[in-house]
Amino acid sequence: MSLPHPETDQITLPNVLAALGDDTRLAIIGCLARCEQSSGLVCGQLSGLTSKTNLTYHVAKLREAGVVNVRPEGTKRRVTLRRDDLDQRFPGFLDSVIASAVVLPAVETTMRELDASGELGGPS
C-alpha cells in the first residue's frame, strides 16, 4: 500500500507555504532536517511534538503539499523530507525555511531523546 504524493511538477508554492504556515508542521520539518542523514523518522518518534491524532493530521498536510514523503512500514509510517524535489522546484527555499524557523522546546526535547537513543547517530 502506498499513499498518494504529488509529482514533483505538481508541487506548488502556495500549497507548500500553506503547509508550512503552522508551528507544529515547522517543528516536524525541523526534526526531519536534523536527521536527514538517516532514513527519516517513524511518526512515533515525533510524538513529543503533539498528540498522535494531531501528528497524523499535520504529517498528512505536509505530504499532500509535497513537503514530505510518507512510506508505510508495517504498522508504522516513515517520514522523510522531499528535499531534492523541493530544491528542484524552489531552489534554496527549504534551507531558508529551516534556517529561519524558531526551534520549539518540544523539538529540542524530541531531538535530545533521539540523540540519547542513538537514532540520530549519537551514543546508543
N, C-alpha and C positions, 0 to 999 in steps of 0.2 A: 504494500500500500504506500502510495506517495501523496504528499499534499500538494495542492496547486500553488505554483510560484509564477510570477510574471517573467516572461522572457526579458533578456537584457534590454532590448529596444522598446519594451513596454513600460519600463521604469520611468516615471515622470517626476520632475522636481516638485510639483505641488503635492503629490502623494507622499513623497519622501519627507518633505517639510512638515506635512500634517502628522505623519507618524512620529517624527522626532520632536513634535511640539508638546511633549509630556515628560515630566521629570523622571517618572519611573522608566519610560522607554529609553530616555537618555542614559539612565543608570545601567540598564541592560546592555546598551551599546558599549558603555564604558567597561563593564565587566568582560564582554566579549573581546573588546580591543586589547585588554590586558592579557588575555590568554590566547591570542591568535596563533601563537607558535604551536599550541596543542591542537587537537582536532575539535575545538569548540567546547561548549559546556552542555551538560544534560540539564534540562529545565529544573530539576530538583536542586541543582547546585546554586540556582538563583533564588531559591525560596526565601532567603533572608531579606530580599528586597520588598516583597509584598506577599499577600496571600496566594495560595495555589490557583484559585479561580482568577484573581486579577493578573497573575503571571501568565496564565494561558491566554487571557484576553489581549494583553499587551504584546506578547510574542506573536500572536495571530495578526495584529495590526502591523507589526514590523514586517512579517512575512508577506502579507498582502501588498504592502508598499514596495517590496523588493529589497528591503534593507538586510534581511537575514534569510538564511536557508535553514529549514527545519526538516530533519530527517528522522523518521520513526526508527527506533531500535528496540524492538520488543514492546514493552510497556512504557518505555521512555522516549523522549524526543531530544535529539542532539541539535543544538542551535549554533550556527556559525555566521559570521558576518559575510556578506556578499561583496567584499572589498574590491575584487577585480571588476565585477560588474558595475559597481558604483563609481570606481575610478575611471572606467571606460566611458560611462555616461556623463559624469560630472567630475573631471579631474581636480583633485585636491580638496573636494568638498568634505568627504568623510574625515580626513585628517583635521580639517578646520573645526568640524563639529566636535570631534573627540578632544582636541586641544583646548577648546573654549568651554566645554561642558564642566559644570560645577560638580565636584565629586561629593555625592551624598554620604553621610555617615554610614548608612546601610551598605553602600558599595564597599567602603573600606573594611567594614566588618566581614562581609562576604568574601572579599579578596584575601584577608588575613586568614580566614578559615580554610580557604582553598590552598593557600600557601602552606599552612601548617599540615594539611593532609597530603601534601606532595602532588596535588593535582595541577599545580602551575609550574612544576619543575623544581619546587623547593624541597626541603627535607621531608622524608617520609615518616 
